[in-house]
Amino acid sequence: MITHDRDLSIDFCGVRLPNPFVLSAAPPTDDLDMVRAAFDAGWGGAVLKTTSVETEPVDLVYPMMSAVHFGGQRVMGLGNIDLISQHHIDVVERRAQTLKAEYPDRVVAASIMGSKKEEWQTLVKRLEAAGVDIIECSFSCPQGSMGAEPGAMLAQSIDATERVTNWIKDAAERCPVVIKITPQVTDVVKVARAVKRGGADAICAANTIPALMGVDVETFVPCPNVDGYSTYSGLSGPATKPVTLRTLAEIAKHVDIPITATGGPVTWRDAVEMMLVGATTVQFCTAVMHYGYDIIDDLQDGLAFYLDDKGFAKPADIIGKALKRIVSHGELPRDKKVIASLIEDRCVKCDLCYIACRDGGHQAIKLDPSTRLPQIDPEKCPGCRLCVTICPADALTMVEAKA
Ligand SMILES: Cc1cc2nc3c(=O)[nH]c(=O)nc-3n(C[C@H](O)[C@H](O)[C@H](O)COP(=O)(O)O)c2cc1C
C-alpha cells in the first residue's frame, strides 16, 4: 500500500501516465490476468510482450533462463533465451481492447516485431484500431533480423533502423511510435539519430545485453543447458544498470528525443538515476520477475518522498538533471587533490582496505600495530578511491588533501 498522496503523473510523447513506472515487454505482460494484477497493484503502464502477425512461427525452447549470482545474493543478472510472445496479434488486439476498457487511466503499449514492411504496417494499423496508447517496436530482437547481417539485430544497422522506422511511422495515424534499440553497438548515438530521422516519437533504451551466462565445468555445457547444448542469452537485471545509464546518457546528451529506460532497475533510486540521465519513464522486468508486482508501492513512495525532499514539484522536473555533470575524460577537473580518510568508529578491522591498497592500489595504507586500524599515508595516497569502494562498513571517505 502506498503512503503518499502526491501526483506522480507524467507525460510521455503526449500520453499521460499516472506514474513513470511501466512494465516492459516480457513475461509479466504476456497474460491478460497478469496485466490486470499489475494495474491493480498500481503500475502506470504496461508494454504487452512483443507480438507478431499470425503467420510468424515462434518456436520457444525450454529451459530458457539462467542467472549470475554474486556474494550470496541471487540474480545479479538474469539471462534468457526467450523469444517474442507466442500470442499473435489477434490475441493481443483483444487484450488491448479489454485492458483499455477496464483501465482507461493506464497506458497500454503494444510491442511489435515484423519481418517485412507489410507486417510492420499491418501490426501498427491493427493495434491502433484495438485502442493501444503507444506502439513500441522491437528492433533489438535477433529473431526479427532485417539488418545487414543474418542474425544481427535490426538496430545494429543504421540504414535499416531509419528505413523501418519510416515504414512504421507511415502506417501510424494516432499512436506515438517508440523504437526499442540495443546497447550492443559501437555508437548508440548514431542509432538514436537514425531513429529520429526515421520519424519516431521516442526511443526505448537499452534492453538486454548479449551474454554467455556461464559454463558447467563438470559437463562443459554452457547455461542454460538445453539437453546438452546452449546458446547466447540476453542479460537483464541489476548487473546491466550501468550499461543502461551510459546508453541513456549518451542518447540524451546528443539527440533530442524522449526516452523510456529499460535494463536493470530494481528500486526507486535506480529509476530516479535513469530519469536524472534523461529517461522520462522507467520500465521494469527482472525486478518484477524476482519480487513481484508489489514493488510498485516502494517505487511510488520512494519517488514521492525523493521529490518532496529535494523540493521538486513533479517527476518531469528531474529528467536530465545529471547530464551536464557528464563530460569527457579530458574535461574532468584536475585542480583539487582528494585522499582517503578513515571514519574510525565505523571500522570493523577486516583489513580489506589494507590488502586492496597493498596489492591493487598504491601501498598507502598501513595497519596500526596496536589498534589494527588502517592508517593512510597522505603522501602515498593519490586518491584513487579503491579502498572506499571495497570497504564493507562505509568506514572510508574521500577528503580534500591539505596543501
Ligand atoms: C524472459 C524475458 C523475455 C523478454 N521478452 C521480451 C520481448 O518479447 N520483447 C522485448 O522487447 N523485450 C523482451 N525482454 C526484455 C525486457 O523487456 C527488458 O527490456 C529487459 O529484460 C531489461 O530490463 P530488466 O533489467 O528490467 O529486466 C524480455 C526479457 C526477459 C527477461
The ligand as a Gaussian input file, in Angstrom:
#p B3LYP/6-31G(d) Opt

LIG

0 1
 C       12.230000     -13.659000     -20.150000
 C       12.284000     -12.345000     -20.866000
 C       11.551000     -12.155000     -22.038000
 C       11.610000     -10.937000     -22.714000
 N       10.856000     -10.768000     -23.843000
 C       10.899000      -9.568000     -24.492000
 C       10.074000      -9.326000     -25.625000
 O        9.275000     -10.162000     -26.035000
 N       10.189000      -8.118000     -26.234000
 C       11.032000      -7.144000     -25.807000
 O       11.090000      -6.063000     -26.389000
 N       11.805000      -7.338000     -24.708000
 C       11.749000      -8.518000     -24.046000
 N       12.501000      -8.711000     -22.913000
 C       13.378000      -7.620000     -22.459000
 C       12.697000      -6.795000     -21.355000
 O       11.551000      -6.136000     -21.828000
 C       13.653000      -5.738000     -20.782000
 O       13.925000      -4.781000     -21.788000
 C       14.949000      -6.335000     -20.295000
 O       14.696000      -7.504000     -19.549000
 C       15.762000      -5.361000     -19.449000
 O       15.047000      -4.904000     -18.332000
 P       15.207000      -5.507000     -16.831000
 O       16.655000      -5.428000     -16.467000
 O       14.303000      -4.653000     -16.010000
 O       14.769000      -6.914000     -16.914000
 C       12.430000      -9.904000     -22.218000
 C       13.158000     -10.095000     -21.034000
 C       13.083000     -11.287000     -20.346000
 C       13.856000     -11.441000     -19.063000

